[in-house]
Amino acid sequence: MGDKKIKCIDCHKDFIFSTGEQEFFEEKGYSEPIRCKDCRSKRKSEKRTSGFGRY
C-alpha cells in the first residue's frame, strides 16, 4: 500500500494519508479523506456550533 500524499481541498496543503490510516478507512468502509486533519477538525467544530438553536 504505502503512504499517500493528498492535497486538502480547503487549505490546499499537502498531507500524508498513512498506510495505517488507509487500512483503517478501508476496514470501516470510509472513502479517502479530502481534507487534512486540521480542516476536518475545524469543519466538525463549525457544524457543532451552527446546529444549536434551530428548534
PDB file of N, CA, C and O in Angstrom:
ATOM      1  N   MET A   1       0.837  -1.181   0.000  1.00  0.00           N
ATOM      2  CA  MET A   1       0.000   0.000   0.000  1.00  0.00           C
ATOM      3  C   MET A   1       0.885   1.250   0.000  1.00  0.00           C
ATOM      4  O   MET A   1       1.047   1.855  -1.060  1.00  0.00           O
ATOM      5  N   GLY A   2       1.445   1.654   1.088  1.00  0.00           N
ATOM      6  CA  GLY A   2       2.325   2.819   1.150  1.00  0.00           C
ATOM      7  C   GLY A   2       1.584   4.110   1.442  1.00  0.00           C
ATOM      8  O   GLY A   2       0.392   4.235   1.164  1.00  0.00           O
ATOM      9  N   ASP A   3       2.308   5.070   2.008  1.00  0.00           N
ATOM     10  CA  ASP A   3       1.727   6.373   2.319  1.00  0.00           C
ATOM     11  C   ASP A   3       1.328   7.100   1.040  1.00  0.00           C
ATOM     12  O   ASP A   3       1.955   6.932  -0.006  1.00  0.00           O
ATOM     13  N   LYS A   4       0.274   7.911   1.138  1.00  0.00           N
ATOM     14  CA  LYS A   4      -0.210   8.708   0.007  1.00  0.00           C
ATOM     15  C   LYS A   4      -0.136  10.180   0.374  1.00  0.00           C
ATOM     16  O   LYS A   4      -0.415  10.558   1.511  1.00  0.00           O
ATOM     17  N   LYS A   5       0.239  11.004  -0.586  1.00  0.00           N
ATOM     18  CA  LYS A   5       0.217  12.449  -0.374  1.00  0.00           C
ATOM     19  C   LYS A   5      -1.049  12.979  -1.042  1.00  0.00           C
ATOM     20  O   LYS A   5      -1.283  12.737  -2.227  1.00  0.00           O
ATOM     21  N   ILE A   6      -1.869  13.708  -0.269  1.00  0.00           N
ATOM     22  CA  ILE A   6      -3.141  14.229  -0.748  1.00  0.00           C
ATOM     23  C   ILE A   6      -3.166  15.738  -0.501  1.00  0.00           C
ATOM     24  O   ILE A   6      -2.644  16.211   0.509  1.00  0.00           O
ATOM     25  N   LYS A   7      -3.767  16.490  -1.416  1.00  0.00           N
ATOM     26  CA  LYS A   7      -3.903  17.939  -1.258  1.00  0.00           C
ATOM     27  C   LYS A   7      -5.285  18.237  -0.676  1.00  0.00           C
ATOM     28  O   LYS A   7      -6.302  17.815  -1.226  1.00  0.00           O
ATOM     29  N   CYS A   8      -5.311  18.964   0.434  1.00  0.00           N
ATOM     30  CA  CYS A   8      -6.549  19.343   1.113  1.00  0.00           C
ATOM     31  C   CYS A   8      -7.356  20.293   0.215  1.00  0.00           C
ATOM     32  O   CYS A   8      -6.800  21.220  -0.374  1.00  0.00           O
ATOM     33  N   ILE A   9      -8.666  20.056   0.117  1.00  0.00           N
ATOM     34  CA  ILE A   9      -9.491  20.911  -0.734  1.00  0.00           C
ATOM     35  C   ILE A   9      -9.789  22.264  -0.097  1.00  0.00           C
ATOM     36  O   ILE A   9     -10.215  23.189  -0.788  1.00  0.00           O
ATOM     37  N   ASP A  10      -9.571  22.393   1.213  1.00  0.00           N
ATOM     38  CA  ASP A  10      -9.835  23.666   1.882  1.00  0.00           C
ATOM     39  C   ASP A  10      -8.600  24.562   1.943  1.00  0.00           C
ATOM     40  O   ASP A  10      -8.634  25.695   1.465  1.00  0.00           O
ATOM     41  N   CYS A  11      -7.513  24.064   2.525  1.00  0.00           N
ATOM     42  CA  CYS A  11      -6.319  24.895   2.720  1.00  0.00           C
ATOM     43  C   CYS A  11      -5.265  24.693   1.628  1.00  0.00           C
ATOM     44  O   CYS A  11      -4.288  25.438   1.562  1.00  0.00           O
ATOM     45  N   HIS A  12      -5.463  23.689   0.776  1.00  0.00           N
ATOM     46  CA  HIS A  12      -4.574  23.372  -0.350  1.00  0.00           C
ATOM     47  C   HIS A  12      -3.175  22.933   0.059  1.00  0.00           C
ATOM     48  O   HIS A  12      -2.255  22.958  -0.757  1.00  0.00           O
ATOM     49  N   LYS A  13      -3.006  22.530   1.314  1.00  0.00           N
ATOM     50  CA  LYS A  13      -1.719  21.997   1.760  1.00  0.00           C
ATOM     51  C   LYS A  13      -1.721  20.488   1.541  1.00  0.00           C
ATOM     52  O   LYS A  13      -2.764  19.838   1.613  1.00  0.00           O
ATOM     53  N   ASP A  14      -0.542  19.945   1.275  1.00  0.00           N
ATOM     54  CA  ASP A  14      -0.401  18.502   1.155  1.00  0.00           C
ATOM     55  C   ASP A  14      -0.390  17.875   2.543  1.00  0.00           C
ATOM     56  O   ASP A  14       0.167  18.441   3.483  1.00  0.00           O
ATOM     57  N   PHE A  15      -1.009  16.707   2.666  1.00  0.00           N
ATOM     58  CA  PHE A  15      -0.939  15.941   3.908  1.00  0.00           C
ATOM     59  C   PHE A  15      -0.738  14.480   3.567  1.00  0.00           C
ATOM     60  O   PHE A  15      -1.062  14.034   2.466  1.00  0.00           O
ATOM     61  N   ILE A  16      -0.199  13.740   4.523  1.00  0.00           N
ATOM     62  CA  ILE A  16       0.096  12.323   4.317  1.00  0.00           C
ATOM     63  C   ILE A  16      -1.056  11.476   4.850  1.00  0.00           C
ATOM     64  O   ILE A  16      -1.494  11.637   5.989  1.00  0.00           O
ATOM     65  N   PHE A  17      -1.528  10.584   4.009  1.00  0.00           N
ATOM     66  CA  PHE A  17      -2.532   9.585   4.366  1.00  0.00           C
ATOM     67  C   PHE A  17      -1.760   8.276   4.527  1.00  0.00           C
ATOM     68  O   PHE A  17      -1.483   7.577   3.553  1.00  0.00           O
ATOM     69  N   SER A  18      -1.420   7.964   5.773  1.00  0.00           N
ATOM     70  CA  SER A  18      -0.516   6.843   6.047  1.00  0.00           C
ATOM     71  C   SER A  18      -1.142   5.491   5.720  1.00  0.00           C
ATOM     72  O   SER A  18      -2.358   5.361   5.581  1.00  0.00           O
ATOM     73  N   THR A  19      -0.289   4.510   5.605  1.00  0.00           N
ATOM     74  CA  THR A  19      -0.729   3.146   5.330  1.00  0.00           C
ATOM     75  C   THR A  19      -1.705   2.672   6.401  1.00  0.00           C
ATOM     76  O   THR A  19      -2.728   2.062   6.089  1.00  0.00           O
ATOM     77  N   GLY A  20      -1.388   2.952   7.661  1.00  0.00           N
ATOM     78  CA  GLY A  20      -2.270   2.556   8.766  1.00  0.00           C
ATOM     79  C   GLY A  20      -3.630   3.227   8.676  1.00  0.00           C
ATOM     80  O   GLY A  20      -4.656   2.591   8.915  1.00  0.00           O
ATOM     81  N   GLU A  21      -3.641   4.516   8.330  1.00  0.00           N
ATOM     82  CA  GLU A  21      -4.905   5.232   8.164  1.00  0.00           C
ATOM     83  C   GLU A  21      -5.696   4.659   6.995  1.00  0.00           C
ATOM     84  O   GLU A  21      -6.917   4.523   7.079  1.00  0.00           O
ATOM     85  N   GLN A  22      -5.014   4.325   5.912  1.00  0.00           N
ATOM     86  CA  GLN A  22      -5.684   3.745   4.745  1.00  0.00           C
ATOM     87  C   GLN A  22      -6.350   2.421   5.112  1.00  0.00           C
ATOM     88  O   GLN A  22      -7.485   2.155   4.718  1.00  0.00           O
ATOM     89  N   GLU A  23      -5.634   1.600   5.865  1.00  0.00           N
ATOM     90  CA  GLU A  23      -6.194   0.312   6.287  1.00  0.00           C
ATOM     91  C   GLU A  23      -7.418   0.512   7.172  1.00  0.00           C
ATOM     92  O   GLU A  23      -8.423  -0.181   7.018  1.00  0.00           O
ATOM     93  N   PHE A  24      -7.328   1.467   8.102  1.00  0.00           N
ATOM     94  CA  PHE A  24      -8.447   1.761   8.996  1.00  0.00           C
ATOM     95  C   PHE A  24      -9.661   2.238   8.202  1.00  0.00           C
ATOM     96  O   PHE A  24     -10.775   1.759   8.414  1.00  0.00           O
ATOM     97  N   PHE A  25      -9.441   3.188   7.282  1.00  0.00           N
ATOM     98  CA  PHE A  25     -10.536   3.724   6.472  1.00  0.00           C
ATOM     99  C   PHE A  25     -11.186   2.612   5.651  1.00  0.00           C
ATOM    100  O   PHE A  25     -12.411   2.536   5.556  1.00  0.00           O
ATOM    101  N   GLU A  26     -10.356   1.751   5.057  1.00  0.00           N
ATOM    102  CA  GLU A  26     -10.864   0.655   4.241  1.00  0.00           C
ATOM    103  C   GLU A  26     -11.683  -0.318   5.090  1.00  0.00           C
ATOM    104  O   GLU A  26     -12.751  -0.771   4.677  1.00  0.00           O
ATOM    105  N   GLU A  27     -11.171  -0.633   6.280  1.00  0.00           N
ATOM    106  CA  GLU A  27     -11.856  -1.548   7.186  1.00  0.00           C
ATOM    107  C   GLU A  27     -13.234  -1.013   7.584  1.00  0.00           C
ATOM    108  O   GLU A  27     -14.191  -1.779   7.692  1.00  0.00           O
ATOM    109  N   LYS A  28     -13.332   0.286   7.800  1.00  0.00           N
ATOM    110  CA  LYS A  28     -14.585   0.923   8.214  1.00  0.00           C
ATOM    111  C   LYS A  28     -15.508   1.249   7.039  1.00  0.00           C
ATOM    112  O   LYS A  28     -16.673   1.593   7.236  1.00  0.00           O
ATOM    113  N   GLY A  29     -14.985   1.141   5.823  1.00  0.00           N
ATOM    114  CA  GLY A  29     -15.797   1.448   4.653  1.00  0.00           C
ATOM    115  C   GLY A  29     -15.846   2.934   4.331  1.00  0.00           C
ATOM    116  O   GLY A  29     -16.714   3.380   3.580  1.00  0.00           O
ATOM    117  N   TYR A  30     -14.916   3.705   4.899  1.00  0.00           N
ATOM    118  CA  TYR A  30     -14.861   5.142   4.654  1.00  0.00           C
ATOM    119  C   TYR A  30     -14.155   5.422   3.337  1.00  0.00           C
ATOM    120  O   TYR A  30     -13.307   4.642   2.905  1.00  0.00           O
ATOM    121  N   SER A  31     -14.502   6.531   2.702  1.00  0.00           N
ATOM    122  CA  SER A  31     -13.787   6.932   1.498  1.00  0.00           C
ATOM    123  C   SER A  31     -12.538   7.724   1.895  1.00  0.00           C
ATOM    124  O   SER A  31     -12.410   8.182   3.030  1.00  0.00           O
ATOM    125  N   GLU A  32     -11.638   7.870   0.951  1.00  0.00           N
ATOM    126  CA  GLU A  32     -10.372   8.574   1.183  1.00  0.00           C
ATOM    127  C   GLU A  32     -10.645  10.022   1.607  1.00  0.00           C
ATOM    128  O   GLU A  32     -11.528  10.663   1.036  1.00  0.00           O
ATOM    129  N   PRO A  33      -9.915  10.551   2.585  1.00  0.00           N
ATOM    130  CA  PRO A  33     -10.165  11.922   3.038  1.00  0.00           C
ATOM    131  C   PRO A  33      -9.821  12.943   1.957  1.00  0.00           C
ATOM    132  O   PRO A  33      -8.934  12.724   1.132  1.00  0.00           O
ATOM    133  N   ILE A  34     -10.540  14.059   1.978  1.00  0.00           N
ATOM    134  CA  ILE A  34     -10.268  15.146   1.037  1.00  0.00           C
ATOM    135  C   ILE A  34      -9.796  16.399   1.765  1.00  0.00           C
ATOM    136  O   ILE A  34      -9.421  17.392   1.142  1.00  0.00           O
ATOM    137  N   ARG A  35      -9.823  16.333   3.103  1.00  0.00           N
ATOM    138  CA  ARG A  35      -9.358  17.445   3.934  1.00  0.00           C
ATOM    139  C   ARG A  35      -8.296  16.951   4.901  1.00  0.00           C
ATOM    140  O   ARG A  35      -8.327  15.800   5.335  1.00  0.00           O
ATOM    141  N   CYS A  36      -7.351  17.833   5.238  1.00  0.00           N
ATOM    142  CA  CYS A  36      -6.332  17.495   6.235  1.00  0.00           C
ATOM    143  C   CYS A  36      -6.981  17.434   7.615  1.00  0.00           C
ATOM    144  O   CYS A  36      -8.126  17.851   7.791  1.00  0.00           O
ATOM    145  N   LYS A  37      -6.254  16.919   8.574  1.00  0.00           N
ATOM    146  CA  LYS A  37      -6.797  16.747   9.927  1.00  0.00           C
ATOM    147  C   LYS A  37      -7.251  18.072  10.525  1.00  0.00           C
ATOM    148  O   LYS A  37      -8.312  18.140  11.146  1.00  0.00           O
ATOM    149  N   ASP A  38      -6.458  19.127  10.345  1.00  0.00           N
ATOM    150  CA  ASP A  38      -6.829  20.445  10.897  1.00  0.00           C
ATOM    151  C   ASP A  38      -8.134  20.957  10.299  1.00  0.00           C
ATOM    152  O   ASP A  38      -9.000  21.444  11.025  1.00  0.00           O
ATOM    153  N   CYS A  39      -8.280  20.849   8.980  1.00  0.00           N
ATOM    154  CA  CYS A  39      -9.500  21.332   8.318  1.00  0.00           C
ATOM    155  C   CYS A  39     -10.704  20.463   8.672  1.00  0.00           C
ATOM    156  O   CYS A  39     -11.816  20.975   8.798  1.00  0.00           O
ATOM    157  N   ARG A  40     -10.497  19.148   8.834  1.00  0.00           N
ATOM    158  CA  ARG A  40     -11.603  18.273   9.258  1.00  0.00           C
ATOM    159  C   ARG A  40     -12.080  18.664  10.650  1.00  0.00           C
ATOM    160  O   ARG A  40     -13.284  18.735  10.901  1.00  0.00           O
ATOM    161  N   SER A  41     -11.139  18.919  11.556  1.00  0.00           N
ATOM    162  CA  SER A  41     -11.494  19.310  12.919  1.00  0.00           C
ATOM    163  C   SER A  41     -12.226  20.644  12.932  1.00  0.00           C
ATOM    164  O   SER A  41     -13.222  20.811  13.636  1.00  0.00           O
ATOM    165  N   LYS A  42     -11.724  21.592  12.146  1.00  0.00           N
ATOM    166  CA  LYS A  42     -12.345  22.917  12.072  1.00  0.00           C
ATOM    167  C   LYS A  42     -13.773  22.799  11.537  1.00  0.00           C
ATOM    168  O   LYS A  42     -14.694  23.415  12.072  1.00  0.00           O
ATOM    169  N   ARG A  43     -13.947  22.015  10.495  1.00  0.00           N
ATOM    170  CA  ARG A  43     -15.267  21.835   9.882  1.00  0.00           C
ATOM    171  C   ARG A  43     -16.235  21.158  10.849  1.00  0.00           C
ATOM    172  O   ARG A  43     -17.399  21.549  10.948  1.00  0.00           O
ATOM    173  N   LYS A  44     -15.748  20.143  11.560  1.00  0.00           N
ATOM    174  CA  LYS A  44     -16.575  19.436  12.532  1.00  0.00           C
ATOM    175  C   LYS A  44     -17.019  20.383  13.644  1.00  0.00           C
ATOM    176  O   LYS A  44     -18.173  20.348  14.073  1.00  0.00           O
ATOM    177  N   SER A  45     -16.101  21.225  14.106  1.00  0.00           N
ATOM    178  CA  SER A  45     -16.390  22.199  15.147  1.00  0.00           C
ATOM    179  C   SER A  45     -17.438  23.209  14.676  1.00  0.00           C
ATOM    180  O   SER A  45     -18.344  23.562  15.431  1.00  0.00           O
ATOM    181  N   GLU A  46     -17.318  23.669  13.441  1.00  0.00           N
ATOM    182  CA  GLU A  46     -18.276  24.632  12.889  1.00  0.00           C
ATOM    183  C   GLU A  46     -19.664  24.018  12.776  1.00  0.00           C
ATOM    184  O   GLU A  46     -20.662  24.692  13.034  1.00  0.00           O
ATOM    185  N   LYS A  47     -19.739  22.751  12.395  1.00  0.00           N
ATOM    186  CA  LYS A  47     -21.031  22.075  12.290  1.00  0.00           C
ATOM    187  C   LYS A  47     -21.707  21.972  13.651  1.00  0.00           C
ATOM    188  O   LYS A  47     -22.916  22.165  13.775  1.00  0.00           O
ATOM    189  N   ARG A  48     -20.897  21.662  14.684  1.00  0.00           N
ATOM    190  CA  ARG A  48     -21.446  21.520  16.030  1.00  0.00           C
ATOM    191  C   ARG A  48     -22.042  22.829  16.531  1.00  0.00           C
ATOM    192  O   ARG A  48     -23.140  22.835  17.088  1.00  0.00           O
ATOM    193  N   THR A  49     -21.332  23.936  16.340  1.00  0.00           N
ATOM    194  CA  THR A  49     -21.792  25.210  16.876  1.00  0.00           C
ATOM    195  C   THR A  49     -22.964  25.779  16.079  1.00  0.00           C
ATOM    196  O   THR A  49     -23.781  26.510  16.638  1.00  0.00           O
ATOM    197  N   SER A  50     -23.067  25.464  14.798  1.00  0.00           N
ATOM    198  CA  SER A  50     -24.149  26.021  13.985  1.00  0.00           C
ATOM    199  C   SER A  50     -25.462  25.250  14.181  1.00  0.00           C
ATOM    200  O   SER A  50     -26.516  25.727  13.761  1.00  0.00           O
ATOM    201  N   GLY A  51     -25.418  24.089  14.799  1.00  0.00           N
ATOM    202  CA  GLY A  51     -26.616  23.273  14.961  1.00  0.00           C
ATOM    203  C   GLY A  51     -27.502  23.666  16.121  1.00  0.00           C
ATOM    204  O   GLY A  51     -28.655  23.239  16.187  1.00  0.00           O
ATOM    205  N   PHE A  52     -26.993  24.467  17.035  1.00  0.00           N
ATOM    206  CA  PHE A  52     -27.790  24.845  18.214  1.00  0.00           C
ATOM    207  C   PHE A  52     -28.778  25.953  17.897  1.00  0.00           C
ATOM    208  O   PHE A  52     -28.515  26.820  17.063  1.00  0.00           O
ATOM    209  N   GLY A  53     -29.918  25.914  18.574  1.00  0.00           N
ATOM    210  CA  GLY A  53     -30.896  26.976  18.445  1.00  0.00           C
ATOM    211  C   GLY A  53     -31.766  26.886  17.201  1.00  0.00           C
ATOM    212  O   GLY A  53     -32.365  27.883  16.799  1.00  0.00           O
ATOM    213  N   ARG A  54     -31.845  25.738  16.596  1.00  0.00           N
ATOM    214  CA  ARG A  54     -32.648  25.613  15.382  1.00  0.00           C
ATOM    215  C   ARG A  54     -33.981  24.913  15.634  1.00  0.00           C
ATOM    216  O   ARG A  54     -34.667  24.539  14.683  1.00  0.00           O
ATOM    217  N   TYR A  55     -34.352  24.733  16.878  1.00  0.00           N
ATOM    218  CA  TYR A  55     -35.600  24.011  17.153  1.00  0.00           C
ATOM    219  C   TYR A  55     -36.746  24.940  17.342  1.00  0.00           C
ATOM    220  O   TYR A  55     -37.869  24.495  17.581  1.00  0.00           O
TER     221      TYR A  55
END
